[in-house]
Every structure is written in C-alpha cells, then in structure tokens.
Amino acid sequence: MVSQERPLSPHLQVYRWQITMTMSILHRVTGVGLGLGALLMTYWFVAIASGPDDFADAQDLIGSWLGRLVLFGFTISLVFHFCNGIRHLFWDTGRGFDLPTMRASGWTVAVMTVLGSIAIWVAGYALRGGL
Amino acid sequence: MSQRAPLAHARGLGSAKEGAHHWWHQRLSAVALVFLSIWFVVSLISLTGAGYDQVYLWMAHPVVAGLLLLLVVFTFYHLKLGLQVVIEDYIHTEWLKVTSLVVMSGACLVLGLACALSVVSIAFGG
C-alpha cells in the first residue's frame, strides 16, 4: 500500500445533524455493545451449567441495581439493533431510499426502541409482581 | 519505492471473490436472529424471578435447547462478521488489523463454544 499524507475530507462537525447519521452510527455502537452483552449471556449460560450455587451468584450480580442498569442498557441496544436491523434488511430489497422515507423510518426506529425497551421491562416486572 | 499508482498494482489480480459471501451471511444470520431474539427475550421475561430448578428444566427441554443452540451459533457468527467490519474500518496498521481479527474471531469461537456446551451439558442431564 502507498502510505502518504492525504487531505482529509471536512470533519463531521461541518455537517448539519440528521436522524439518519445518528441511526447509522448507533447501529454500529449498539452492535459492539451487544458483543459485551454476549459476554454476559455466556456468563449466565455457564453459571446455569455450573450448578445452583454459581447460578445464585450470577442472579445476585445481574439482579443488583448495577446489574439491572447494565441489563437495561443491553435491552435498549438489542431493541435498537433489532429495529434498525430490520430497516437495513428492508433497504436490502432496494426500497425506502428516498430521503423522506429514510427520515421517517429512522424516527420510527427511535420511537420503537423506547417503547419496546420499556414494554420488555414492564412485562418482566409485572410477571415478577412488582419491583 | 515504486512509482506505480495503487490501481496499477491492483490490476490483473482480480477480485477476492468473497465479498458477497460476507454480506450474504450477515443478512442470513440477521434474519435468523430476528426470530430467535424475539423468542429468547420472551423466554427471559417469562423466567423473571425463576429459581434454579425452573431455569434448569427450561434449558433441558429439547426444543428450547435446540433453539438456544441456533441462537448461540447465529449470535456469535453475526457478532464475528460485524466486529470484523468494524476492525477493518478503523485499524489500518496491517499487523495490528490481522492480529485483532484473529483474536476477535477466536474470542467469538471460545465464547460461542462455552455457551453451546453449557446448553448441551444441561440438555444431556449435566
């Protein structure tokens, strides 16, 4: 490879904010974040296989307020990556590329992420019978 | 140092012929995960507050164990494909890029195996 100093394109701050750019980078950020979530999933699976004592430790850790906060973060990441991933799959059919549709689908993902994440936790707490 | 332009170096070598393979597998695993992740999240919600015995019996069920194995395979494959692109985009030093890719792929493999073997050991009455 030829390695030399080349002029850089204008930096990100010169562009006006748009929903599409935020959705794009968040897809990558949440994807990497969910990689850490996969680490937690592995810990939980191994704890189940290790027996009741290790499982109880894992449940205490995940059930602590910090554990729940982290789990809530993973929930938001998963719901976002899920919804925006479907947006990507829709684009793969060659549709939805005009700007009004792209912005509308972007905002739809944002709203669905908030509603979906809250719904999952409300369902969890409701089944458990409160906090 | 060669005076030839980068394009002249690349001409005649042909394409790697595997770019579409990565793209296609990322999509296939994504579609599988659309269904598997819904099932997994619903399962986790239903297991809220469950004790060890209940979680154990859930995981030991053949259908659940099978779906969990699929979830694990597609999750870590999709994760590997995604992180590969992130590494290739941001790391430009060749040796560091290759090292990162190998370590990342290995980590995905080890974690995926740990998950899969946990499920299998429970399913077979571990």
Interface residues (C-beta under 8 A of the other chain):
Chain A: M1 V2 R28 G31 V32 L34 G35 A38 L39 M41 T42 F45 V46 I48 A49 P52 F55 A56 L78 F82 G85 I86 H88 L89 D92 I120 A123 G124 Y125 L127 R128 G129
Chain B: A5 P6 R27 A30 V31 L33 V34 S37 V41 L44 I45 S46 T48 G49 Y52 V55 Y56 M59 V72 T75 F76 L79 G82 L83 V86 E94 L111 A114 C115 L117 S118 V119 S121 I122 G126
